[in-house]
Amino acid sequence: MVDAGAALRGGARWLTRTRVTLSFCLLLVAVYAVELSLWTSGRYDTFYALFVARQEPSLGWLLAPLAHSPVQETHLVGNVAHLVLFGAVAERRLADRAYLGLIAASGVASVVTQVAVYALAAQPAGAGTLGASGVAYALTALVVVDSLRYEEATDRWHGEGTWLWTLFGVLLIGQALVEVVVGVSGVSAVGHFVGVLVGASLGLARPRSAVIAAADGGVRRRQSNRRRGRL
């Protein structure tokens, strides 16, 4: 039988080691609450100005990577689930600065590229994009590349179920590639693809030694040891 106490302790440890991911998810939910309030009260112009990145400069360029469609709850739910599943793994394998940098870089790159594509395709100036999907795909690609590199270097996976997790990530990345080739309406396909490129690039650029050392929370142990060394 499963030891409930041990399971709870394991869950608590997991939560303390994924604080950045959980904080980011809570931020997305908070932003969505503001969006929903504006949308349901009929303040559409304010919503678009604040949360949608369009061809003309606006505050939306900064907030778009944190925003989601207020009329499609599954957009937020899907991204949060995506972030929890793969962001939690990525956070345990990267230093905090690198992890936050990946989130910021992928969010900005996916939004900028998607809007640039709209402009090149002569879409109306009001055509814009929003959402953290680029970030979610970047974290997925990072975890997939990192896991494959670790397996290649050590001839074993990080854990028994890592191969299945990696396969799931590959399928999600494949979906993003199909979307950008086929051109799915209502989806920021280019932004998703750019997120994949950013995450995979970081995964490939990491030193082999860092990939191996990150196993079993090696990054967190090193950070903890450095902090203790300063005391």
GIRADA-V443279 format. One record per residue. OMEGA is omega in whole degrees, -180 to 180 (none if undefined). BURIAL is # if it has 16 or more other ideal C-beta (glycine too) atoms within 10 Angstrom, else .. Layout:
BEGIN
omega=OMEGA burial=BURIAL
omega=OMEGA burial=BURIAL
END
This chain:
BEGIN
omega=-179 burial=.
omega=177 burial=.
omega=-177 burial=.
omega=180 burial=.
omega=180 burial=.
omega=179 burial=.
omega=179 burial=.
omega=179 burial=.
omega=178 burial=.
omega=178 burial=.
omega=179 burial=.
omega=178 burial=.
omega=179 burial=.
omega=-179 burial=.
omega=-179 burial=.
omega=-179 burial=.
omega=179 burial=.
omega=-175 burial=#
omega=-179 burial=.
omega=179 burial=#
omega=-179 burial=#
omega=178 burial=#
omega=179 burial=.
omega=178 burial=#
omega=178 burial=#
omega=177 burial=.
omega=178 burial=.
omega=180 burial=#
omega=179 burial=.
omega=178 burial=.
omega=180 burial=#
omega=179 burial=#
omega=177 burial=.
omega=178 burial=#
omega=-177 burial=#
omega=179 burial=#
omega=179 burial=.
omega=-176 burial=#
omega=-177 burial=#
omega=178 burial=.
omega=176 burial=.
omega=180 burial=.
omega=-174 burial=.
omega=-180 burial=.
omega=179 burial=.
omega=178 burial=.
omega=-178 burial=#
omega=-179 burial=#
omega=-175 burial=.
omega=-167 burial=#
omega=-179 burial=#
omega=176 burial=#
omega=179 burial=#
omega=-174 burial=#
omega=177 burial=.
omega=-179 burial=.
omega=177 burial=.
omega=177 burial=#
omega=179 burial=.
omega=179 burial=#
omega=-180 burial=#
omega=-174 burial=.
omega=-178 burial=#
omega=180 burial=#
omega=180 burial=#
omega=-172 burial=#
omega=179 burial=#
omega=180 burial=#
omega=-179 burial=#
omega=-180 burial=#
omega=-179 burial=.
omega=-176 burial=.
omega=-179 burial=.
omega=178 burial=.
omega=178 burial=#
omega=-177 burial=#
omega=-179 burial=.
omega=-179 burial=#
omega=179 burial=#
omega=178 burial=#
omega=179 burial=.
omega=-179 burial=#
omega=180 burial=#
omega=-177 burial=#
omega=-175 burial=#
omega=178 burial=#
omega=179 burial=#
omega=179 burial=#
omega=-179 burial=#
omega=-179 burial=#
omega=-179 burial=#
omega=-177 burial=#
omega=-179 burial=#
omega=170 burial=#
omega=-176 burial=.
omega=-177 burial=.
omega=179 burial=.
omega=-179 burial=#
omega=178 burial=#
omega=178 burial=.
omega=178 burial=.
omega=178 burial=#
omega=-178 burial=#
omega=-177 burial=.
omega=-178 burial=#
omega=179 burial=#
omega=-180 burial=#
omega=-177 burial=#
omega=-178 burial=#
omega=-180 burial=#
omega=-179 burial=#
omega=-178 burial=#
omega=-180 burial=#
omega=179 burial=#
omega=178 burial=#
omega=178 burial=.
omega=177 burial=#
omega=-179 burial=#
omega=180 burial=.
omega=179 burial=.
omega=178 burial=.
omega=175 burial=.
omega=177 burial=.
omega=-177 burial=.
omega=-179 burial=.
omega=180 burial=.
omega=-177 burial=#
omega=-177 burial=#
omega=177 burial=#
omega=176 burial=#
omega=-179 burial=#
omega=-177 burial=#
omega=178 burial=#
omega=178 burial=#
omega=-179 burial=#
omega=180 burial=#
omega=177 burial=#
omega=179 burial=#
omega=178 burial=#
omega=-179 burial=#
omega=178 burial=#
omega=-179 burial=#
omega=-180 burial=#
omega=-179 burial=#
omega=-180 burial=#
omega=-179 burial=#
omega=180 burial=#
omega=179 burial=#
omega=178 burial=#
omega=180 burial=#
omega=180 burial=.
omega=-176 burial=.
omega=-173 burial=.
omega=-177 burial=.
omega=174 burial=.
omega=178 burial=.
omega=177 burial=#
omega=180 burial=#
omega=-175 burial=.
omega=-177 burial=.
omega=-176 burial=.
omega=-179 burial=#
omega=179 burial=.
omega=177 burial=.
omega=-180 burial=#
omega=178 burial=#
omega=178 burial=.
omega=178 burial=.
omega=179 burial=#
omega=179 burial=.
omega=178 burial=.
omega=178 burial=#
omega=177 burial=#
omega=177 burial=.
omega=179 burial=.
omega=179 burial=#
omega=179 burial=.
omega=-180 burial=.
omega=-177 burial=#
omega=178 burial=#
omega=-177 burial=.
omega=-178 burial=.
omega=-178 burial=.
omega=-179 burial=.
omega=178 burial=.
omega=-179 burial=.
omega=177 burial=#
omega=-173 burial=#
omega=-180 burial=#
omega=178 burial=#
omega=177 burial=#
omega=-178 burial=#
omega=179 burial=#
omega=176 burial=#
omega=177 burial=#
omega=-179 burial=#
omega=-179 burial=#
omega=-179 burial=#
omega=-180 burial=#
omega=180 burial=#
omega=177 burial=#
omega=179 burial=#
omega=-180 burial=#
omega=-177 burial=.
omega=-178 burial=.
omega=178 burial=#
omega=180 burial=.
omega=-179 burial=.
omega=180 burial=.
omega=178 burial=#
omega=-178 burial=#
omega=-176 burial=.
omega=-177 burial=.
omega=-180 burial=#
omega=177 burial=#
omega=175 burial=.
omega=-179 burial=.
omega=180 burial=.
omega=-179 burial=#
omega=180 burial=#
omega=-180 burial=.
omega=179 burial=.
omega=179 burial=.
omega=180 burial=.
omega=179 burial=.
omega=-180 burial=.
omega=179 burial=.
omega=-179 burial=.
omega=-180 burial=.
omega=-176 burial=.
omega=none burial=.
END
